[in-house]
Every structure is written in structure tokens, then in C-alpha cells.
Amino acid sequence: MISVEEALAEILSHVEPLAPERVPILDALGRVLLEEVISEIDIPPFDNSAMDGYAVRAADVAEARPGSPVRLAVTGSVAAGSVAGEDLNPGTAIRIMTGAPMPWGADAVVPYEDTSDFDRPKEERLAVPAKQIEVREAIQQGDHVRPAGEDIGQGEQVMAPGRVIRPQEIGVLASLGHETVLVHRRPKVAILATGDELLEVHEPLAPGKIRNSNEYTNAALVTRTGGIPIRLGIARDTKADLAAKIRHGLAQGADLFLTSGGVSVGDYDVVKDVLDAEGQMQFWQVCMKPGKPLAFGLLRGGVPLVGLPGNPVSAMVSFEQFVRPAILKMLGHKELDKPVVRAVVDEPLTNSGRRGFLRVVVTRQAGVYHARTTGEQGSGVLTSMAKANGLAIVPEGMRHVEAGSEVVVQMLDWPEGMGA
């Protein structure tokens, strides 16, 4: 029996980041940048107002105080998306909206609320522009002004290769005028479920049969991780059908092959025989529960194959430990591990002696993470995963964890309002 770390290291040694491709920026979400992004412009490209109010010369209102205002003539207005039709002369003001370019000669903005114009109803203020205002507060040069290049300067490196592209990076790229970006190609992952006992999801149940949930679960996991699932359906327990399905997946350009079922001790030998015939395979027992049986190898053409257990919880847990990191590496990510927290268990835990992955619900109470199991922990109880947001990891050799002890929990997802 090998360790989780040994199995993962072997799998990762056979996958590499995929070739680059240029994609529209929205298609780059969650992917890894492969090029340097240098700004050709200033952001913002011009000095602009950070407030609705009046553009002025700060020196003209330096003596303004409540009860002793400074009066200025209003000579014009400028809205966002336009430019002032005149320069600002000493002793005057120009009405200005948020985001509008600063008129030449102005060096500060007085907010509406610091002027007499604020006393008028908004409807009147919009319909009948003021001819003169009183400024009631002194301001400094640059107040309420966003200078050109405040965010990004022309010639500045905005992003370096290796950056994971999030929504905020997409916004920055758009502001710089980038329609496309260079990233690693998404891996195509062929997904195949095996077994005569499986039914398609639309088929009625029959004696001895179960529906093919693993195909859908694995396809969803692949998609969420960033891969492109190629669903091959069900391979029956015949050498001809299984071999045909594998070859069909390879013909569609699969970068990674993912099977479920047929790798346990006592399973029909057809899966192992076909996988051996189609490539160079290893069949392991990994020191973990659930998920002890695992297959790995290279199909013809060097395409890696991970054979997951057939039980749905075992398949999901094994995916998170072995397949997710492989897909992330293909995408060029450096951080391959799921996020973990240390949590206090609110009930005693029982473990097999292998590394245990117990399905738990993690909450945060007074700044401390707490974990409680989702109930029955059998490897066929798929709802134990549906109810969980984490996997409590119990080390090898430990069979009991007392309530109140602290364990490491691998987070499957973060509930709203409960980040790391």
C-alpha cells in the first residue's frame, strides 16, 4: 500500500502545463497568464473629478469658512464623457460631474454639499444651473481630483506571467484595451464510467441496477477545476466495448483520461486487462479511506489515465486528491492544494487507521473553526458529500479523535461569509 503523497507525486510527474493559446479575456477567467502586460496608456488617462461639485482654483477659496463663504461666478459645466468648453478663469467655478475631465486652470473640486447650490432641491439644481455659488469650506490643491496615471502609469508592468486571472484582472485588461490574453490551453478530460450495473440517468431503475452518477459528478468536477469534459458514457464489462470507448476518447484529443469503477480487488478483470492492453498501467492500493483502489498509467500516445474507484464518495475524494492537482498543473497553476483550516471537532471521530477523509460541515464560531460530520460516512453515501463543505483529515495510524481535538480540514468550498 502506497501513501497519498507517493501516488500524487507519480501522477504529477507525468503531466505538464499545456501549450499556450490566445483567448478572449472572459474565457481566461481562472487561468494562468503567460505574457507580460505593459500599459500603453495612463489610467485614468486624464485628471478627473472624484465628486459631483464645482471645479475651482484652490487659492480662490482658501479663506472660505462656514459663515464667511467665498462667492464665485459659475461660467459653465462639464459632464462625464465630455470636455469643458472653456478654461477656468480666476474667481470663477465650473460645474463638474464625477469622472468628468478637469477644466484647464482648475486644480480642485468643491463638493456640492460644501456650496450654496446644495441648499436647492436636486430637481431645481439640475433644471436651472446656478449662476453664482457660495463656497463654505476651504480646500487644498488636488482635493477630490483623480490625477492621470493614479491607477496605472504609461509603460508600467501591470501583470507578470504566472498571474491567475480573476474578475479584477479581467477588468484591468479591459481598461487597457486588451481583448485577448495568452494563457495555457484547457485540458480535454475524457470521462468514462464502467460496469454492467450502470443505467443512464433517464432510464427507469431495474433489479440490480443503479444510475450512472459518477459520469456527471466527474464532468462537473472537471469543469469546475478548469478542464473540458469529454463524456464517453458507459463502458460495459466487455473488452471490446471498453477498448472502443478508450480509443474514441483518444481520437477526440483527450489530454487526460478519467475512468471510474473496475479497479478494486475482486472486480472483473476486464477493466484491468483492457487498460493493460491499451497502455502501461499501475494498480495501487493507496493508504486512504475512502478511495483505497486507484489505477494510473499512460495510454498509447502518452495520455495519462487515472482510474478512480466506483463508489461515488471514493471517486470524489480521490478526484480531489489526485485529478484536481493534475488538471491544475496542466493549466499552469503553481498552487495545487485545496485550502485547509484547523478546526475543533465537536464530536468524537472514528477512523480506519488509513488516512481518513471524513465528510464534515465547517462553521466559524467566535473566530474559531468547528467541524461536525455529515452523518453516515459510507463510501456509497453520496449525500455525505452533498452536505459537506470540507474533508476532515485524520492521519494514518490514528483510529480515534476525541471531541474538542483539533484536526486539519481540507475545504471543498467556502460558505458565503466564511472565508479563510
C-alpha positions in Angstrom: 0.0 0.0 0.0 1.4 3.4 -1.0 0.9 6.8 0.6 -1.3 9.6 -0.8 1.9 11.6 -1.4 3.6 8.8 -3.3 0.5 8.4 -5.6 0.2 12.1 -6.2 3.9 12.5 -6.9 3.8 9.7 -9.5 0.8 11.2 -11.3 2.1 14.7 -11.3 5.4 13.5 -12.7 3.6 12.6 -15.9 1.7 15.8 -16.6 3.0 19.2 -17.7 1.4 22.6 -18.5 -0.3 22.5 -21.9 0.6 24.7 -24.9 -0.3 28.4 -24.9 -3.3 29.8 -26.7 -4.7 33.3 -27.1 -8.3 33.6 -25.9 -10.9 36.4 -25.3 -10.4 37.9 -21.8 -13.7 36.5 -20.5 -12.5 33.0 -21.5 -9.3 33.5 -19.4 -11.1 33.5 -16.0 -9.3 31.3 -13.6 -6.4 30.6 -16.0 -2.8 31.4 -15.8 -1.3 34.4 -17.6 1.6 33.6 -20.0 2.7 37.0 -21.1 3.8 40.3 -19.6 1.1 43.0 -19.7 2.6 46.5 -20.1 0.3 49.6 -20.1 0.5 51.8 -23.2 -1.6 54.5 -21.5 -2.2 56.2 -18.2 -5.2 55.0 -16.2 -7.1 57.3 -15.7 -5.9 58.9 -19.0 -6.7 62.5 -17.7 -7.2 64.4 -14.4 -10.9 63.9 -13.5 -13.3 64.8 -10.7 -13.9 62.3 -7.9 -17.1 64.1 -6.9 -20.1 65.9 -8.2 -19.5 69.6 -7.5 -17.6 72.6 -8.8 -14.1 72.7 -10.3 -12.2 75.7 -8.9 -8.8 77.1 -8.1 -7.9 76.1 -4.5 -6.3 79.5 -4.0 -9.6 81.3 -4.7 -11.4 79.6 -1.8 -8.5 79.4 0.7 -10.4 81.8 3.0 -13.8 80.1 2.8 -15.4 79.3 6.2 -18.9 78.5 7.5 -20.5 81.9 8.0 -17.9 83.5 5.8 -18.3 82.0 2.3 -16.4 82.9 -0.9 -18.7 83.8 -3.8 -17.7 82.6 -7.3 -19.4 83.1 -10.7 -20.3 79.9 -12.5 -19.2 80.0 -16.1 -20.1 76.6 -17.4 -20.4 72.9 -16.8 -18.8 69.6 -17.8 -20.2 66.1 -17.6 -18.5 62.7 -17.7 -17.7 61.8 -21.3 -17.3 65.4 -22.5 -14.8 68.2 -22.0 -15.2 71.7 -20.7 -16.0 74.3 -23.4 -13.9 76.9 -21.7 -10.9 77.3 -19.4 -11.4 78.2 -15.7 -10.5 81.8 -15.0 -9.6 83.1 -11.6 -12.5 83.9 -9.3 -14.9 81.5 -11.2 -16.2 78.0 -11.0 -17.3 75.3 -13.5 -20.0 72.8 -12.5 -18.5 69.3 -12.9 -19.7 65.7 -12.6 -17.9 62.6 -11.2 -15.5 61.3 -13.8 -15.5 64.4 -16.0 -12.1 65.8 -17.1 -10.8 68.7 -15.1 -11.1 72.0 -17.0 -7.8 73.7 -17.7 -6.9 76.1 -14.9 -8.8 74.1 -12.2 -6.8 72.3 -9.5 -9.5 71.1 -7.0 -13.2 70.2 -6.8 -15.6 71.6 -4.2 -18.3 69.0 -3.4 -21.9 70.2 -3.9 -22.6 69.8 -0.2 -20.0 72.5 0.6 -21.7 75.1 -1.6 -24.9 77.1 -1.5 -26.1 75.1 -4.5 -26.7 72.1 -2.1 -29.5 74.1 -0.5 -31.6 74.0 -3.6 -33.8 70.9 -4.4 -32.0 68.4 -6.6 -34.6 68.8 -9.4 -34.1 72.6 -9.4 -30.4 72.2 -9.3 -30.5 70.0 -12.4 -33.0 72.1 -14.3 -31.7 75.6 -13.6 -27.9 75.7 -13.2 -26.6 78.2 -10.7 -25.1 81.5 -12.0 -23.2 82.0 -8.8 -22.3 79.8 -5.8 -21.0 80.4 -2.3 -18.2 78.1 -1.2 -18.4 77.4 2.6 -15.2 75.3 3.2 -11.6 75.9 2.1 -10.0 73.1 0.1 -6.5 72.2 -0.8 -5.0 71.8 -4.3 -5.8 68.3 -5.6 -8.7 67.7 -3.3 -11.3 65.4 -4.9 -9.3 65.1 -8.1 -8.1 61.8 -9.5 -4.9 62.6 -11.4 -3.9 61.0 -14.7 -2.0 57.8 -14.1 -3.2 57.5 -10.5 -4.0 53.8 -11.0 -1.6 52.8 -13.8 1.2 54.7 -15.4 2.1 54.5 -19.1 4.9 51.9 -19.5 4.2 50.3 -16.2 4.2 46.5 -15.9 0.6 45.7 -14.8 0.8 41.9 -14.7 3.6 39.4 -14.9 3.5 35.9 -16.3 2.1 33.4 -13.8 -0.7 35.6 -12.5 -4.0 33.7 -12.1 -6.7 35.7 -13.9 -9.6 36.7 -11.6 -12.6 39.0 -12.4 -10.5 42.0 -11.3 -7.6 41.1 -13.7 -10.2 40.9 -16.5 -11.4 44.4 -15.6 -7.9 45.8 -15.7 -7.2 44.1 -19.0 -10.4 45.6 -20.4 -9.4 49.1 -19.2 -6.1 48.7 -21.0 -7.8 47.8 -24.3 -6.8 44.1 -24.2 -9.5 42.0 -26.0 -7.4 38.8 -25.7 -4.7 37.3 -23.5 -2.2 34.4 -23.7 -2.9 31.5 -21.3 -2.4 27.7 -21.2 -4.8 25.7 -23.2 -7.6 24.0 -21.1 -7.1 20.2 -20.9 -9.6 17.9 -22.5 -10.5 15.2 -20.0 -12.2 12.1 -21.3 -14.6 10.6 -18.7 -15.7 7.0 -18.7 -17.8 5.0 -16.3 -17.6 1.2 -16.3 -19.9 -1.5 -15.3 -22.9 -3.6 -16.4 -24.8 -2.4 -13.4 -25.0 1.2 -14.7 -28.0 2.8 -16.2 -28.3 6.2 -18.0 -29.9 8.8 -15.9 -33.1 8.8 -18.0 -33.6 5.0 -17.7 -36.0 3.5 -15.2 -34.4 1.6 -12.4 -34.3 -2.2 -12.7 -33.3 -5.0 -10.3 -29.5 -4.9 -9.6 -29.1 -1.6 -11.5 -28.0 1.9 -10.4 -27.9 5.2 -12.3 -24.6 6.5 -13.7 -24.0 9.4 -11.2 -20.2 9.2 -11.4 -20.1 10.4 -15.0 -22.0 13.6 -14.1 -20.1 14.2 -10.9 -16.7 13.8 -12.6 -17.7 16.0 -15.5 -18.8 18.7 -13.1 -15.6 18.4 -11.1 -13.5 18.6 -14.3 -15.4 21.7 -15.4 -15.1 23.4 -12.0 -11.3 22.8 -12.0 -10.9 24.3 -15.4 -10.9 21.3 -17.7 -13.1 20.5 -20.7 -15.0 17.2 -20.1 -15.5 14.7 -22.9 -18.3 12.4 -21.8 -17.9 9.0 -23.2 -20.9 7.4 -21.4 -20.9 3.8 -20.0 -18.5 1.1 -21.0 -19.9 -2.4 -20.4 -17.9 -5.2 -18.9 -16.6 -6.5 -22.2 -13.1 -6.0 -23.6 -14.4 -4.8 -26.9 -16.7 -2.1 -25.5 -14.2 -0.7 -23.1 -11.4 -0.7 -25.7 -13.6 1.0 -28.2 -14.6 3.7 -25.7 -11.0 4.4 -24.7 -10.0 4.7 -28.4 -12.9 7.0 -29.1 -11.8 9.3 -26.2 -8.2 9.4 -27.5 -9.5 10.2 -31.0 -11.2 13.3 -29.6 -7.8 14.6 -28.5 -8.1 13.8 -24.8 -5.2 15.2 -22.7 -6.2 13.2 -19.6 -8.4 10.1 -19.2 -10.6 9.5 -16.2 -12.4 6.2 -15.5 -14.5 5.1 -12.6 -15.0 1.6 -11.4 -13.3 -1.7 -12.1 -10.0 -1.1 -10.2 -10.8 -2.8 -6.9 -9.5 -6.2 -5.8 -12.1 -8.7 -6.8 -13.5 -6.6 -9.7 -13.9 -8.2 -13.1 -10.5 -8.4 -14.7 -11.8 -7.0 -18.0 -11.0 -3.4 -16.9 -7.5 -4.2 -15.9 -6.9 -6.4 -18.9 -8.1 -3.7 -21.3 -6.2 -0.9 -19.6 -3.0 -3.0 -19.6 -3.6 -3.7 -23.3 -4.1 -0.1 -24.2 -1.1 1.3 -22.3 1.2 0.9 -19.3 -0.8 0.8 -16.2 -0.2 0.5 -12.4 -2.9 -0.6 -10.0 -2.4 0.7 -6.5 -3.8 0.4 -3.1 -3.5 3.9 -1.5 -3.4 4.2 2.3 -6.6 6.3 2.5 -10.3 5.8 3.2 -12.4 6.2 1.2 -10.5 5.7 -2.0 -8.1 2.9 -1.5 -8.2 1.4 -5.0 -6.6 3.6 -7.7 -5.2 3.0 -11.1 -2.7 5.1 -13.0 -0.7 4.8 -16.2 -0.1 6.1 -19.7 -2.3 5.1 -22.6 -1.0 4.9 -26.2 0.5 8.3 -27.2 1.4 9.0 -23.6 -2.0 10.2 -22.4 -2.2 9.8 -18.6 -5.2 7.8 -17.2 -6.4 7.9 -13.6 -8.7 5.1 -12.7 -11.0 6.1 -9.8 -12.9 3.7 -7.6 -16.5 3.1 -8.5 -18.1 4.1 -5.2 -19.3 7.7 -5.7 -17.8 9.2 -2.5 -14.5 7.3 -3.1 -14.4 8.7 -6.6 -15.0 12.3 -5.5 -12.4 12.1 -2.7 -9.9 10.6 -5.0 -10.6 13.2 -7.6 -9.8 16.0 -5.2 -6.5 14.4 -4.1 -5.2 13.3 -7.4 -7.1 14.5 -10.5 -7.7 18.1 -9.5 -3.9 18.7 -8.9 -3.1 17.1 -12.3 -5.6 19.4 -14.1 -4.3 22.5 -12.3 -0.7 21.6 -13.3 -1.8 21.2 -16.9 -3.3 24.7 -16.7 0.0 26.1 -15.4 -1.0 26.7 -11.8 1.7 26.5 -9.1 -0.6 26.2 -6.1 -2.2 22.7 -6.4 -3.5 22.1 -2.9 -7.0 22.7 -1.7 -7.2 25.3 1.1 -7.1 23.9 4.6 -8.1 25.2 8.0 -7.6 23.8 11.5 -10.9 23.1 13.1 -12.1 21.8 16.5 -14.2 18.7 16.1 -17.5 18.8 18.0 -17.9 15.1 18.2 -15.6 12.0 18.5 -14.3 10.6 15.2 -13.6 7.0 14.3 -11.0 6.2 11.7 -9.9 3.0 9.9 -6.2 3.5 10.6 -5.6 4.6 7.0 -5.6 8.3 6.2 -9.2 9.3 6.7 -11.2 11.9 4.8 -14.3 12.4 6.8 -17.1 14.5 5.3 -17.8 17.4 7.6 -19.6 20.7 7.9 -17.3 23.5 9.0 -18.6 26.6 10.7 -16.9 29.5 12.4 -17.9 30.5 15.9 -16.2 33.4 17.7 -13.3 33.3 15.2 -12.7 29.5 15.7 -13.5 26.9 13.1 -15.6 23.9 14.2 -16.3 20.7 12.3 -19.1 18.1 12.6 -19.6 15.1 10.4 -22.5 15.0 7.9 -23.7 11.6 9.3 -23.2 8.2 7.8 -19.7 8.0 6.2 -20.0 5.0 3.9 -18.3 5.3 0.5 -21.6 4.9 -1.3 -23.4 7.6 0.6 -23.2 10.4 -1.9 -25.3 12.8 0.2 -22.5 12.8 2.7 -20.6 14.8 0.1 -23.6 17.0 -0.8 -24.0 18.0 2.8 -20.3 18.6 3.4 -18.1 21.7 2.8 -14.9 20.1 4.0 -13.0 16.8 4.5 -11.5 16.3 7.9 -8.2 14.6 7.5 -7.3 12.0 10.1 -3.6 10.9 9.9 -2.5 7.3 9.2 -2.4 5.2 12.3 -4.9 7.3 14.3 -8.1 5.4 14.9 -9.9 7.8 17.3 -10.1 11.6 17.6 -11.6 12.9 20.8 -14.3 15.6 20.7 -12.6 19.0 21.3 -9.5 18.0 19.5 -8.2 19.9 16.5 -7.9 18.5 13.0 -6.9 19.7 9.6 -9.9 20.1 7.3 -9.5 20.3 3.5 -12.1 22.8 2.4 -14.3 21.7 -0.5 -16.0 25.2 -0.7 -16.4 28.3 1.4 -20.0 29.2 2.5 -20.9 32.8 2.0 -19.3 35.0 4.7 -16.9 32.3 5.9 -13.6 32.8 4.0 -10.1 31.8 5.1 
